[in-house]
Amino acid sequence: MEKFLLSGYNWYIMFDNKQKSITDYDLQALIDNELEYEDQKHILDHIEQNPEMKKRYEELKAQKNALQRWYSSKN
């Protein structure tokens, strides 16, 4: 059974009686395609189950897109 706790931008996930953490760094690594397949799958599964995590993931994606557009306009 999983349980989600939100503390700032750290999500503590209880899975098989072990506490694991997903942070903004993990979400950003996912967005930047820097994670191994299993880690990507794990985080994406939790994003789909947790509306707050999904919202933060979408915010970070939008931030990256805005920065890319800004940078492209400067070149």
Summary of the structure (lengths in Angstrom):
residues: 75
radius of gyration: 13.9
end to end distance: 49.7
largest distance: 50.4
contacts: 175
relative contact order: 0.15
helix: 60%
strand: 23%
